[in-house]
Amino acid sequence: MSSRTTEVLIVGAGPTGLLLAGDLARAGVAVTVLERRAGQSNLTRAFAVHARTLEQLDQRGLADELVETGERVSSLRAFGRIRLDLSMLPSRFPFLLVTPQYETERVLEQRARELGVEIVHGTEFVGLRQDGDGVTADVRSADPTAADTWRAAYLVGADGVRSAVRHAIGLPFPGRSAIRSVMLADVRLAETPADVLTLNGVRDGFVFIAPFGDGWYRVIAWHRHHELPDDAAVDMDEVRRLTRIALGTDYGMHDARWTSRFHSDERQAPRYRVGRVFLAGDAAHVHSPAGGQGMNTGLQDAANLGWKLAAVLRGRAPDSLLDSYDAERHPVGRMVVRASGALLRLALFAPAPLRALRDVTAGAVVKIDPIARRFAGMVSGIDIGYPAPRGAHKPAGRRAPDIRLTGDGSARLYEALRAGRFVLATRAGAAAGSPTALPDGWGADVDVVASAAEPTTMLVRPDGYVAWASDALDPAHDLAAEASRTPAEMIAG
């Protein structure tokens, strides 16, 4: 038996695990990713990259490259007449990016490897034991020379809906099946759909079509009256027939290169931390595909957890900071499960009168600006925030806007966050715009920049959320009140 060591062991090399690994490596943490797959998978489930996820990728210098791989959708259409305008989003990315999941994985894996992350393919996690100093993971590999165990200070399960890590720590996965026997097919189309994303639900089921960007399209279809086991073959004639019913045409669908069936569940682990083991992404929560929230929510989990693990490992925060991961992300996961489930149930209305009422009501509601903005903010992730301490200034806990910084006018806050540190963005013209304004001991954790126009001084966390804020003309006195704690300790409470 042979064993290897690392500081953080991540199980699962999907988008969630790769973003987390890159963030840890950027902070100087030794991290290893174990992946059961021997090579890359041809399967892609996620196509939607929302605005807040793109902002997170922008904070890592990856967004512009990913945007070039896909198509921008500035409004979402559903059920024929309902359109949600995303161009109103207060973001550098006021759109939904449609790109296959493998493109997101590619840019994240490239970053992780460049930062020194070790990714071990063909290695299956089979169990763990943890104590007060760390976690020992048992693994299985076809390579007889590979390690049988790994020892790490912390372990993160980012290994999907059937998470072996979740099972190993004894957490249940309560919930229910949201929809069964959904058919998938990768096809060519003789005619190009008018919209980048095409979706409609009718009495007999629904059909969704999205492009890969290389001439192939993913068709997702569900027939209300013909649900078969997941291992049953997909009948392309049935897919074409249902597509014609839902969309009025099958777009000359032909040459299916791959087909499959799956069922979608709504489930969430009761907590995301057990000792030194954490869950993230689909290992922690799964929900209906409505709204395209799955991969995006997992990436937000990773962005939240990475800097906290690094702060604790480097002695810049107590272990209690890691409890805030569950406190902040579990409510978000619960909200996404409920919201995506509600959207799915709207799509699955069977009686014609209910479908007509849905279309008229929803169509009218999304034309009311405040409601439309709120809904767009929720779906895109822009409006998602975290609880702030009692008495905190209003921006605390919210997403930090990508403000312009002083200088030549081209520098932005999200660029300043690429170092993976806290950033103190002082208000325009304030006296705190130099490192000397920082409390003693903060210099190792915080970079200081000056806003070109923002009237509020903000201490921004490495994940792009506001930790502290002040409207004072010179906030040095307010900052001095926090001098007894490091910025990470402020979040730990």
ABEGO torsion letter per residue (X at the ends): XBBBBBABBBBEABAAAAAAAAAAAAAGBBBBBBBABABBBABBABABBBAAAAAAAAAAGAAAAAAAABBBBABBBBGGABBBBAAABBBABBBBBBBBAAAAAAAAAAAAAAAGBBBBBGBBBAEBBBBAAEBBBBBBBABAABBABBBBABBBBAAEAABAAAAAAGBBBBEBBABBGBBBBBBBBABBBABABBBBBBAAEBBBBBBAGAGBBBBBBBBAABBBBAABBBBAAAAAAAAAAAAGBAGGBBGBABBBBBBBBBBBBABABBEABBBBEAAABBBBABGGAAAAAAAAAAAAAAAAAAAAAAGABBAAAAAAAAAAAAAAAAAAAAAAAAAAAAAABABAAAAAAAAAAAAAAAABAAAAAAAAAAAAGAABBBBBBBGBBAABGBBBBBBBBBEAGABBAAAAAAAGBBBBBBBBGBAAABAAABBBGAAAABBBBBBAABABBBBBBAAGBBABBBABABAAAAAAAAAABBAAAAAAX
